[in-house]
Amino acid sequence: MEELNQLYTKIYDIYETHHDKVKEWSMISWGKLDATVLKEEADIQESTVRKLKKNIPSISKYSPFQKLESTISGFKTSLPLIE
């Protein structure tokens, strides 16, 4: 049980970072929004998820991780619309 809680904590920490960044960016006017910064941050978050998946292969079977992966991937996919 403790092991599962640690996994969920790692997943939530990444999600929380992503959510906080998106919230921060949503407060910036379109004219001041830097798409390069958004892409760089999305790359960092995607890399963090990949490293977690590499270090803990079994994490892929948990739905919170699948949702996290989907959320970050969806965000990154939407970036060309902002540019």
Protein Blocks (a to p, Z undefined) as FASTA:
>chain_A
ZZmmmmmmmmmmmmmmmmmmmmmmmmpcfklpcfklmmmmmmmmmmmmmmmmmmmmmlmm
pmklmmmmmmmmmmmmmmmmmZZ
